[in-house]
Every structure is written in structure tokens, then in C-alpha cells.
Amino acid sequence: MLMEINPAAAKRAREEIQGATRRFMWMLTPGRISQRWLGCRELSLLRWNKVIVFKIMPDCLFVLAFLDARQDFDAIDLTEK
């Protein structure tokens, strides 16, 4: 499948993703508790069909995955090895 390059859409996606991750700084508990991955939280970017999976650490947020919402999440293992 050939995909066309769309700089305007790429710029909008980048701006929305950056805006969502900047909001992490202002939220006490950003996103929602993950029902899929123990100890993780999820933030959905509905317009772009993306999900950011992260953990809240003592001094930072640790992003584990940036996923396409159409993926089979049951097949994704985010456990620590």
C-alpha cells in the first residue's frame, strides 16, 4: 500500500502529540490506569488513533510505547524483562 506524504497532516500530528505530552507536566495523574498493562497508564490521542503507554516514576514519566489504536493490544507485551 503506497501512502502519500502529507506535510500538513504530519505537522498537525506532531503538534497534537507534543501538546498531549506537555500536558503531562500539569496533571497529577495523567491519562487513565491501564487495564491491559499492570502498573501503566494510557493516554489516547483519538484524532490520530494513537495510544501512549507510560509509567509514572518518582522523578519522570517513562514512555513505554507509542501505539496505533488499531493494533492488537493483546499481542503486545510491555512487561519488564
C-alpha positions as CSV (number, residue, x, y, z in Angstrom):
1,M,0.0,0.0,0.0
2,L,1.5,3.3,-1.1
3,M,1.0,6.2,1.3
4,E,1.2,9.8,0.2
5,I,3.3,12.2,2.1
6,N,1.2,15.0,3.7
7,P,3.4,17.6,5.4
8,A,0.4,19.5,6.8
9,A,-1.0,16.3,8.4
10,A,2.4,15.4,9.8
11,K,2.7,18.8,11.3
12,R,-0.7,18.6,12.9
13,A,0.0,15.2,14.3
14,R,3.4,16.4,15.7
15,E,1.7,19.4,17.3
16,E,-1.1,17.4,18.9
17,I,1.3,14.7,20.2
18,Q,3.7,17.3,21.7
19,G,0.7,19.2,23.2
20,A,-0.6,16.0,24.8
21,T,2.8,15.1,26.3
22,R,3.3,18.7,27.6
23,R,0.0,18.3,29.5
24,F,1.7,15.6,31.5
25,M,3.6,18.3,33.4
26,W,0.3,19.9,34.6
27,M,-1.7,16.8,35.6
28,L,-1.2,15.0,38.9
29,T,-2.3,11.7,37.3
30,P,-2.3,12.0,33.5
31,G,-4.1,9.5,31.3
32,R,-6.0,6.6,32.7
33,I,-5.0,3.4,34.6
34,S,-4.2,0.8,32.0
35,Q,-6.5,-2.3,32.1
36,R,-4.0,-4.1,29.8
37,W,-0.6,-3.5,31.3
38,L,-0.2,-3.6,35.1
39,G,1.4,-0.5,36.6
40,C,1.0,1.5,33.5
41,R,-1.2,4.4,32.4
42,E,-2.6,5.2,28.9
43,L,-3.3,8.5,27.1
44,S,-5.4,8.2,24.0
45,L,-5.0,10.6,21.1
46,L,-8.3,10.0,19.4
47,R,-7.9,12.1,16.4
48,W,-4.7,10.2,15.3
49,N,-5.8,6.8,16.6
50,K,-2.7,6.6,18.9
51,V,-2.2,5.5,22.4
52,I,0.7,6.5,24.6
53,V,1.5,3.9,27.3
54,F,3.7,5.1,30.2
55,K,4.6,4.7,33.8
56,I,4.8,7.4,36.4
57,M,8.2,7.3,38.0
58,P,9.4,9.2,41.1
59,D,11.1,11.9,39.0
60,C,9.7,11.5,35.5
61,L,7.2,9.8,33.2
62,F,8.6,6.9,31.3
63,V,7.0,6.3,27.9
64,L,6.9,2.5,27.2
65,A,5.1,2.6,23.9
66,F,3.5,4.8,21.3
67,L,0.9,2.6,19.6
68,D,-1.6,2.7,16.8
69,A,-5.0,2.2,18.3
70,R,-5.9,-0.3,15.6
71,Q,-3.2,-2.7,16.7
72,D,-3.9,-6.0,18.5
73,F,-3.0,-4.9,22.0
74,D,-3.3,-8.4,23.3
75,A,-0.3,-9.3,21.2
76,I,1.9,-6.5,22.7
77,D,4.0,-7.4,25.8
78,L,5.2,-4.4,27.7
79,T,6.3,-6.3,30.8
80,E,9.9,-5.7,32.0
81,K,12.3,-8.4,31.1
